Amino acid sequence: MLSKHCPGSVGFVQPKPEIYRCPGCGREVEIWSDEAMANCPVCARTVFRPGMQSCLDWCKHAKDCVGAEKLDQYTRMKGLLRKQALSYAMEAYFGADARRIRHAKSTAEYADLILAQEPEADPNVVIAAALLHDIGIKNAEAKYGSSEPAHQETEGPPVAREILKRLDYSEDFIKEVCDIVGHRHHPRVEETANFKVLYDADQLVNAEEKAAPSPAGAGSPEAARCLTGCGIRMAEQQVAKAVKGEAGHG
């Protein structure tokens, strides 16, 4: 039963089909309310469902209306859908570049682990930044023939902004993610919790990739330089694991 504060049904418990226009050919595309995207039946383009908006996002009586359990269910579902949509948008942008897609996803996975120990960080901002942190590489290589950090930081924010805007994120959210993407290699003297988690996740993935076995042999087990307590502990564990592995093959 709805509370006296709510003028209508919330409508998020039971999935239902919703119609959106394909930006490629204009055909109507059906996307279910518990899904983030669908392929256009005419041109096969992936159509992303814009960010969900519900009274649960802003109403101060939301918990009284649907209960804490269902409100938590809604929040988790929305987070998963947005993460899914961002991941697919990132993959679509990188196309056949499997290495960069894998790197972005690994960074998001490490960020998830660190977030569990960093309550001040916003998971939505961090995961968005993790999935999009390398998004400037493609244009950097095309314009400058280089993937130098400075070029990535210049080219990344405009692309990240375009993707986030298309997925209907708020301007404040877009600004923060783009700020992180725009200086992700260069921590400032005072950094936000969101930046620190993203920075550490990226450092840990870079260290892991560097130490991975290759035709020339494994890289030296150098600790990632991290900013959070959790990140530092994970970096130490990485080194210990790498040293143990080398000893086992010695």
N, C-alpha and C positions, 0 to 999 in steps of 0.2 A: 504494500500500500504506500502511496506517495504521501509525503508529509504535507502539512498545510502551507509550507513555504514554496513548494514546487508547483508551477502552473501546468505541467504536462509530464508525459512519460519520458524517462531518461533514455530508454531504447538502446542500451548497449549490451544487455545480457544475451539476447537472442540475435545472432548474426542475421543480416538482411542485405539484399542486393542494392547497390547504389549506382547511378549512371553518371559517367564522366565523358567528356569529349577528348578524343585522341588529338594531341597537339600536332601530330604529323599529317593525318588525313581528314580529321574532323568527324570520324565515325563515332557513334555512341559505344562506349565500352562499359561493361558491367563489372563492378568490383564489389566483392562482399565486404561488409563492415568490419570483419575480423581479418581482412587481408590488406596488405599495403599496396599491391599493384596487380595488374593483369596485362596480358598481351592483346593488342588490337587485333580483331579477327580479320581485318582487311590488309593492313600494312605490317603487322607483326611487331610494331613498336611497343615497347614496354611503357604502360601508362601508370603513373604513380598517383595514388589517392592523396589529395592535399591533407595537411595536418587536421586531425579531428578536433572539433570544437564542441564542447558540451557545457551545460551549466555546472557540471561537476568540476570544471577547470577553474571556475571563479566564484561560485556561490558559497557563502560562508556557512550555509546550512546543508552542504552536500553530505556530510557524514550523518547528520540526523535524518536526511531524506532516504538514503539507500543503505546506511549502516557502514561501519568501518571495514568489514570484510569485502563488501562489493566495491567500495571506493578504492581499496587497495588493489582489487582485481582489475578495475578499470585503469588505474594508474600504471600497473605493470603491463597490461595489454597494450596501452598506448605507447609506452616506452619501447616495447618489443617491435611494434609495427613501425615506429619511426626509425629504429635501428635497422630494421630490415630494408626499409625504403632507402635509407642513406647508403647502406651497403650495396644495394643493387645499382643506385645512381653512380656510386664510385666505380663499380665494376664496368658499367656501361661506358663511363668516361675513359677508363684505361683500356678497354677493349681486350686485345689479345695479350696485353702485358701482364702475364700471370704472376711474374715475380713481384711487381708492385702491388698487385691485388692481394697477394699472400702476405706481403709485409704489412699492409694496412690492417688486414684482418687480425694478424698476430698482435699488432700494437693494440687493437681494441680488446683482445683477449687479456693481455697483460694489464691493460687499464682497468678492466673489470676486477681483476684480482687485487690490484692496489686500492681501488675504490672501497672495497670491503673494510679497509683499515684507515680510510681517510674520510670521516663523516662530514667534514667541511666542504668537500668537493661535490659538485653537481654532476651526477652520472650522465645526464642528458648532454650537457656541454662537453664533458670529457670524451664521451664515446663519439660524438659528432666530430670533434677535433681529431680524435684518433683515426677515424675512417678517412678524413679529408686532409690529414697533415702533409701528405706527399703530393697533393693534387696539383701543385705548381710545377712538378718535374717535367711533365709533357711539354708545356709551353716554354719552359726554360731551355730545354734541349732544342726545341724548334727555332727559338729566337736567337739564342746565344751559343748553341752547340755545346752547352755545358749544363750540368746538374749541380753546379756549385750552390751551397746553402743560400748565399745572398740572392741568387737568381730565383731559387725556389720560393724564398720568402716574398719576393716581389710579385711573382706570377701566381702564387697560390691563393691569396685572398679574393681576387676577382672571380676566379672559378668557383671557390667555395661559396661565395655570396650567391652566385647564379644558381647553384644546386640547392642551397638552403632556401632561397626565395621561392624557387619552383615548388619546393615541398612545404611551403606556407609557414615557415618559422617566423617568429617575431623579429623585429628589427634589433632589439636589444640582444637577443640570442645570437643573431647573425654577426653583430659587431664583436661580441666576445669571442666567438669561434674564429672569426677572421683575424682578430688581434693575435690569438694564439698561433694560428697558422703563419701569420706574418712575421713572427720572431721566434719560432719554435726552436731554432738552433742557438739562440742567444738569450739565455735567462737574464732578466733584469735584477737589480739589487733586491727589490722586494717583489715577489711574485705571488700570484693567486694560487690557491689550492688546486684549482682546475688546471692551470698551466703545469704545476709541479707533477701532477699525476700523469698528464700526457707526456711530458718530457721524460719522466722515468720509464714509462712504458716503451717509448721509442728507443731510449738508450739500451734497455734490456733486450729488445728485439735485435738491435744492431750488434750488440755483443754476442748474442746467440748465433746470428748469421756469420759473424766473423770467426767464431770458434767452430763452426760446422765443418765436418770433414770435406776435403776437396781433393782433386787429383794431386795437388802439391802438398797435401797433408793438412792436419788441423791447425787452426790459428792459435796463437799464444793466448792462454786464459787470462785476459786482462779484464779487471772489474769495470762494469759500467759505472759512470759517474752519475749518481742519482741525488735527488733533492728531498725525498720523503724517507721516513724511517722504514717503511715497508719496502720501498724500492732499494734502499741500501742493503737490507737483509736479503732480498732476492738476488741482488748482484753478488753478494758474498756466497750465496748458495750456488749460483751459476759457476763461480770460479772453483769452488770446492768440488763440484760435480765434474768439471772439465779436468781438474788435476787428477782426480780419482780415475777418470777414464783414460788419461794418458799413462798413468801408472799401471793400469790393467793391461795396456797394450805394449808396455815397455819390455 
